[in-house]
Amino acid sequence: MVAVFVGIDVTAGVAVTGAADGVRPPEPFVSGPGAYLRGLTEPVDGLVLAVPEEWFDASGAARREALYGELAEDLGMPLRQFVPRAVAAAASLEQSSGGHLVCRLEADEVVAAVCGARGQFVTLCGVEWRTVSAGPPVRSPQEPENPQDARRAALLLSRARVQARYRAAPLWLPQEMTAGAVLDAFAPVEQALRSALFPVLAGPTAPEDVSRILLDGGLRRHPLAGSAVQEAATGAPVRVLEEHAAALGALRVARGSVKVPETARHRLSLRVHRVHQGLLTEADLPLAFPGGPVALSVRDDADDATVDVPDGQRPEVRIRLGDAEIRVPCPALRPGRYRLGLHSAGSGPGVLALRPRDGGETVLLPLNGPVGARTGDTE
């Protein structure tokens, strides 16, 4: 039986699969990625999940770990990576290079992300998100079939911005929505967008030039979306992405045609005791090194790295950056054997996952402090 690769946009609830016969049509689901994957009749050779950008901090690690536990631990799925939705959307393009500004516009939230594309690699240079303030209900007016009507509507909206007498004109017939109503409803979205765009485009890691603007989200086809981004950001050409773009990009990462590197910035190790020639000795179990991968499942040679925690003992994590070393004690753990994993968390050293071999609750240790969190803690 032919194995498939799977990319899933967790928030949108859509999956795209691909095998030797090519990429298949997107499949929406309503019961979560676990239920969707259980329904597949073909073996999965690689799985990548596109998840919200907010999940890539220390608190968001609990959400990623919950999915890892369900999909990788319980279902045995080869979960290779979590990628931010904006990066996955940029990775959906067949051929791209340069700086891409990805704007995801929703009625309640906007996300602005700058991604750098070079060859097979797509990286996140900066991202900001904003909540849209309360206002009139905003939705995308139904697009006219005639391109000339769409151009007329764009011209009408641009005039209605500066000349009040155009506000009462219908956007297009037979629709009764006026230009003024469209402008007023979209105003909170545009305000949030401008607030997100300024810091992400002025950030120290942003590319010098944005070569393309990519519109994503439920309001991506709104007649004001493209012009709002161009006015606030650059005059780069605008491309409206398909609804399943993030899932398609995740599939391309799963297949290896696109690489989204997630590299460690610190040298991490866990202080352990080992028996050597009949003597109890101390040793450092490597977890990560600068420039190396942030492993969802830490390996020790060919096997999963494990550590035995005796009753009353607390392992100690050592973080080294240059000549400085920080020691982070683990929270109290119940005795037993634990498998180890890592989650990235912004520019910090990340979050260590200690997964009991007996199937108990995973303990998450943010490595910028001594306080541990459980997988159920998502705030």
C-alpha positions as CSV (number, residue, x, y, z in Angstrom):
1,M,0.0,0.0,0.0
2,V,1.3,3.5,-0.9
3,A,2.1,5.7,2.0
4,V,0.9,9.3,2.0
5,F,2.2,12.6,3.4
6,V,-0.3,14.8,5.3
7,G,-0.4,18.6,6.0
8,I,-3.0,19.9,8.3
9,D,-4.2,23.4,9.1
10,V,-5.4,22.8,12.7
11,T,-7.3,26.1,13.0
12,A,-9.1,26.0,9.6
13,G,-9.9,22.3,10.0
14,V,-8.5,21.3,6.6
15,A,-6.1,18.6,5.5
16,V,-4.2,18.1,2.2
17,T,-2.6,14.7,1.4
18,G,-0.1,13.7,-1.2
19,A,1.6,10.6,-2.5
20,A,3.3,9.4,-5.6
21,D,0.2,10.2,-7.6
22,G,0.5,13.9,-6.7
23,V,-1.4,16.3,-4.4
24,R,-5.0,15.5,-3.7
25,P,-7.9,17.9,-3.2
26,P,-8.2,19.5,0.3
27,E,-10.4,17.7,2.8
28,P,-12.2,19.8,5.5
29,F,-12.9,18.1,8.8
30,V,-15.0,19.1,11.8
31,S,-13.9,16.6,14.5
32,G,-10.3,17.5,14.9
33,P,-7.1,16.2,13.3
34,G,-7.1,13.0,15.4
35,A,-10.4,11.9,14.1
36,Y,-9.4,12.7,10.5
37,L,-6.2,10.8,10.7
38,R,-7.9,7.8,12.2
39,G,-10.2,7.7,9.1
40,L,-7.3,7.4,6.7
41,T,-7.0,4.1,4.9
42,E,-3.4,4.5,3.8
43,P,-0.3,4.6,6.1
44,V,1.1,8.0,6.8
45,D,4.8,8.6,6.1
46,G,5.1,12.1,7.3
47,L,2.8,14.6,9.1
48,V,3.2,18.4,9.6
49,L,0.8,20.6,11.5
50,A,0.2,24.3,10.8
51,V,-0.8,26.0,14.0
52,P,-1.4,29.6,15.2
53,E,1.6,31.8,15.7
54,E,0.5,32.4,19.3
55,W,1.4,28.8,20.1
56,F,5.1,29.4,19.5
57,D,5.8,30.8,23.0
58,A,6.3,29.0,26.3
59,S,2.6,29.0,27.2
60,G,1.6,27.7,23.7
61,A,3.9,24.7,24.1
62,A,1.2,23.1,26.1
63,R,-1.1,23.2,23.1
64,R,1.5,21.7,20.9
65,E,2.4,19.0,23.4
66,A,-1.3,18.0,23.7
67,L,-1.5,17.5,19.9
68,Y,1.8,15.6,20.0
69,G,0.5,13.3,22.7
70,E,-2.7,12.6,20.8
71,L,-1.2,12.2,17.3
72,A,2.3,10.9,17.8
73,E,2.1,9.1,21.2
74,D,-1.5,7.7,21.0
75,L,-1.9,7.2,17.2
76,G,1.7,6.6,16.4
77,M,1.7,9.2,13.6
78,P,5.1,10.4,12.3
79,L,4.6,14.0,13.4
80,R,7.6,15.8,12.1
81,Q,7.1,19.4,12.9
82,F,4.7,22.2,13.9
83,V,4.9,25.3,11.7
84,P,3.3,28.7,12.1
85,R,0.3,29.1,9.8
86,A,1.8,32.2,8.1
87,V,5.0,30.3,7.3
88,A,2.9,27.3,6.0
89,A,0.9,29.7,3.8
90,A,4.2,31.1,2.3
91,A,5.5,27.6,1.8
92,S,2.4,26.7,-0.3
93,L,3.9,28.6,-3.3
94,E,5.6,26.4,-5.9
95,Q,8.4,28.8,-6.7
96,S,9.1,31.8,-4.5
97,S,12.1,33.8,-3.4
98,G,12.6,37.0,-1.4
99,G,10.6,38.6,1.3
100,H,6.9,37.7,1.6
101,L,4.4,39.6,3.7
102,V,1.7,37.2,4.8
103,C,-1.5,39.0,6.1
104,R,-4.2,36.8,7.5
105,L,-7.4,38.8,7.9
106,E,-10.3,37.6,10.1
107,A,-13.3,39.4,11.5
108,D,-11.8,39.1,15.0
109,E,-8.0,39.0,14.5
110,V,-5.4,40.0,12.0
111,V,-1.9,38.5,11.7
112,A,1.0,40.1,9.8
113,A,4.1,38.0,9.2
114,V,7.2,38.6,7.1
115,C,8.7,35.3,5.8
116,G,12.0,34.9,3.9
117,A,12.1,32.4,1.0
118,R,15.3,31.2,-0.5
119,G,15.5,28.0,-2.5
120,Q,13.9,25.2,-0.5
121,F,13.9,27.2,2.7
122,V,11.2,29.4,4.2
123,T,11.9,31.2,7.5
124,L,9.8,33.4,9.8
125,C,11.5,36.9,10.1
126,G,8.8,38.5,12.3
127,V,5.2,38.2,13.2
128,E,2.6,40.4,15.0
129,W,-1.1,39.7,15.7
130,R,-3.8,42.0,16.9
131,T,-7.4,41.6,18.1
132,V,-10.0,43.5,16.0
133,S,-12.0,45.9,18.2
134,A,-15.7,45.5,18.3
135,G,-17.7,47.2,15.5
136,P,-20.3,46.5,12.8
137,P,-20.3,42.9,11.6
138,V,-17.7,42.6,8.9
139,R,-17.8,40.1,6.0
140,S,-16.6,40.0,2.5
141,P,-19.3,41.2,0.0
142,Q,-20.1,38.7,-2.6
143,E,-17.7,39.2,-5.5
144,P,-19.3,40.2,-8.9
145,E,-18.8,37.9,-11.8
146,N,-17.9,40.7,-14.1
147,P,-14.3,41.9,-13.5
148,Q,-15.4,45.4,-14.7
149,D,-17.8,45.5,-11.8
150,A,-15.0,44.6,-9.4
151,R,-12.9,47.5,-10.8
152,R,-15.8,49.9,-10.5
153,A,-16.3,48.8,-6.9
154,A,-12.6,49.4,-6.1
155,L,-12.8,52.9,-7.6
156,L,-16.0,53.7,-5.8
157,L,-14.5,52.7,-2.4
158,S,-11.3,54.8,-3.0
159,R,-13.5,57.8,-3.8
160,A,-15.8,57.2,-0.8
161,R,-12.8,57.3,1.5
162,V,-12.3,61.0,0.7
163,Q,-15.6,62.2,-0.7
164,A,-18.7,61.6,1.5
165,R,-21.1,61.9,-1.4
166,Y,-20.0,58.5,-2.7
167,R,-20.7,56.7,0.6
168,A,-24.4,56.1,-0.2
169,A,-23.7,54.5,-3.6
170,P,-24.3,50.7,-3.7
171,L,-21.1,48.8,-4.1
172,W,-22.6,46.9,-7.0
173,L,-26.0,45.9,-8.1
174,P,-28.3,44.1,-7.3
175,Q,-26.5,44.1,-3.9
176,E,-27.7,46.9,-1.6
177,M,-24.6,47.2,0.5
178,T,-23.3,50.8,0.2
179,A,-19.7,51.9,-0.1
180,G,-20.0,53.7,3.3
181,A,-21.2,50.6,5.1
182,V,-18.3,48.5,3.7
183,L,-15.8,51.1,4.7
184,D,-17.2,51.4,8.2
185,A,-17.4,47.7,8.8
186,F,-13.8,47.2,7.6
187,A,-12.3,50.1,9.6
188,P,-11.5,48.1,12.8
189,V,-9.9,45.4,10.7
190,E,-7.8,47.9,8.9
191,Q,-6.8,49.7,12.1
192,A,-5.7,46.4,13.6
193,L,-3.8,45.6,10.4
194,R,-1.9,48.8,10.5
195,S,-1.0,48.3,14.1
196,A,0.5,44.9,13.3
197,L,2.2,45.9,10.1
198,F,4.4,48.7,11.5
199,P,6.4,46.7,14.0
200,V,6.8,43.6,11.8
201,L,8.1,45.6,8.8
202,A,10.3,47.8,11.0
203,G,11.8,44.9,12.9
204,P,15.5,44.2,12.9
205,T,15.1,40.8,11.2
206,A,12.7,42.0,8.4
207,P,14.1,41.8,4.9
208,E,14.9,45.0,3.1
209,D,12.3,44.5,0.4
210,V,8.9,42.8,0.3
211,S,8.6,41.1,-3.1
212,R,5.0,39.8,-2.6
213,I,2.0,40.3,-0.4
214,L,0.0,37.2,0.3
215,L,-3.6,37.5,1.6
216,D,-5.0,34.8,3.7
217,G,-8.0,34.3,6.1
218,G,-11.7,34.7,5.9
219,L,-11.5,38.3,4.7
220,R,-8.7,37.8,2.1
221,R,-11.1,38.5,-0.8
222,H,-12.6,41.6,0.8
223,P,-12.5,44.5,-1.8
224,L,-10.5,46.6,0.7
225,A,-8.0,44.0,1.8
226,G,-5.4,44.4,-0.9
227,S,-5.3,48.1,-0.9
228,A,-5.2,48.3,2.9
229,V,-2.1,46.2,3.0
230,Q,-0.4,48.1,0.1
231,E,-1.2,51.5,1.6
232,A,0.1,50.5,5.0
233,A,3.1,48.5,3.9
234,T,4.5,48.5,0.4
235,G,3.5,48.6,-3.3
236,A,4.4,45.0,-3.8
237,P,2.0,42.9,-5.9
238,V,-0.9,41.2,-4.0
239,R,-1.8,37.5,-4.3
240,V,-4.9,36.1,-2.7
241,L,-4.2,32.6,-1.4
242,E,-6.6,29.7,-1.5
243,E,-8.4,28.7,1.7
244,H,-6.3,25.6,2.1
245,A,-2.9,27.3,1.6
246,A,-1.5,26.6,5.1
247,A,-2.5,22.9,4.8
248,L,-0.8,22.7,1.4
249,G,2.3,24.4,2.7
250,A,2.4,22.0,5.6
251,L,2.2,19.1,3.2
252,R,5.1,20.4,1.2
253,V,7.1,20.6,4.4
254,A,6.1,17.0,5.3
255,R,7.3,15.8,1.8
256,G,10.6,17.6,2.2
257,S,10.1,19.9,-0.9
258,V,10.1,22.9,1.5
259,K,12.2,23.1,4.6
260,V,11.2,25.3,7.6
261,P,14.3,25.1,9.9
262,E,13.7,25.2,13.6
263,T,17.1,25.5,15.1
264,A,18.2,25.7,18.7
265,R,20.0,28.9,19.9
266,H,21.4,27.4,23.1
267,R,23.3,24.4,24.2
268,L,21.0,22.3,26.4
269,S,21.8,19.3,28.5
270,L,20.2,17.3,31.3
271,R,22.4,16.4,34.3
272,V,22.0,12.7,34.9
273,H,23.7,9.9,36.9
274,R,25.0,6.8,35.1
275,V,26.7,3.6,36.3
276,H,30.1,3.3,34.7
277,Q,32.3,0.3,35.5
278,G,30.3,-0.3,38.6
279,L,30.6,3.3,39.8
280,L,27.9,6.0,39.9
281,T,29.0,9.0,37.8
282,E,27.5,12.2,36.7
283,A,27.1,13.0,33.0
284,D,25.4,15.5,30.8
285,L,22.8,14.1,28.4
286,P,22.7,16.4,25.3
287,L,19.3,17.8,24.4
288,A,20.2,20.5,21.8
289,F,23.1,22.5,20.5
290,P,23.3,25.9,18.7
291,G,22.3,25.5,15.1
292,G,21.0,22.0,15.7
293,P,17.4,20.9,15.5
294,V,14.8,21.4,18.2
295,A,13.7,17.8,18.5
296,L,10.1,17.0,19.4
297,S,11.5,13.6,20.5
298,V,15.1,13.8,21.8
299,R,17.2,10.8,20.6
300,D,20.1,9.1,22.3
301,D,21.9,7.3,19.5
302,A,19.1,5.3,17.7
303,D,16.6,5.2,20.6
304,D,14.4,7.7,22.4
305,A,16.4,9.5,25.1
306,T,15.1,8.5,28.6
307,V,15.9,9.3,32.2
308,D,15.0,7.5,35.3
309,V,13.8,9.7,38.2
310,P,14.2,8.2,41.7
311,D,11.8,9.1,44.4
312,G,12.7,12.5,45.8
313,Q,15.1,13.4,43.0
314,R,14.9,16.3,40.6
315,P,16.8,16.4,37.3
316,E,18.6,19.6,36.5
317,V,18.8,21.2,33.0
318,R,21.9,23.1,32.1
319,I,21.6,25.9,29.5
320,R,24.8,27.3,28.0
321,L,25.2,30.4,25.8
322,G,28.8,31.3,25.2
323,D,30.6,31.2,28.5
324,A,27.5,31.6,30.6
325,E,25.7,28.6,32.1
326,I,22.2,28.6,33.7
327,R,20.9,25.7,35.8
328,V,17.2,25.1,35.8
329,P,15.8,22.6,38.3
330,C,12.9,20.5,37.3
331,P,9.7,20.6,39.3
332,A,8.9,17.7,41.6
333,L,8.3,14.6,39.5
334,R,6.8,11.3,40.5
335,P,9.4,8.5,40.3
336,G,9.6,6.6,37.0
337,R,11.2,6.6,33.6
338,Y,10.6,9.7,31.3
339,R,11.1,10.2,27.6
340,L,12.3,13.7,26.6
341,G,11.2,16.2,23.9
342,L,11.7,19.9,23.2
343,H,9.4,22.7,22.0
344,S,10.7,26.0,20.7
345,A,9.6,29.2,22.5
346,G,10.4,32.4,20.7
347,S,14.0,33.4,21.0
348,G,14.5,31.6,24.3
349,P,15.9,28.1,25.0
350,G,12.5,26.5,24.7
351,V,10.4,24.1,26.8
352,L,11.4,20.7,27.9
353,A,8.8,17.9,27.8
354,L,9.2,15.1,30.2
355,R,6.8,12.3,29.1
356,P,6.3,9.4,31.5
357,R,6.8,6.0,29.9
358,D,3.9,4.6,31.7
359,G,1.5,7.0,30.0
360,G,1.0,9.5,32.8
361,E,0.7,13.2,32.4
362,T,3.5,15.0,30.6
363,V,5.4,17.7,32.5
364,L,6.5,20.8,30.7
365,L,9.5,22.8,31.9
366,P,10.0,26.3,30.5
367,L,13.7,26.6,30.4
368,N,13.7,30.3,31.1
369,G,12.5,29.6,34.7
370,P,12.0,26.9,37.3
371,V,8.2,26.6,37.1
372,G,6.8,23.5,35.4
373,A,3.4,23.3,33.6
374,R,1.2,20.3,32.8
375,T,-0.1,19.6,29.3
376,G,-3.5,20.7,30.3
377,D,-2.3,24.2,31.2
378,T,-2.9,26.3,28.1
379,E,-3.1,29.8,29.5
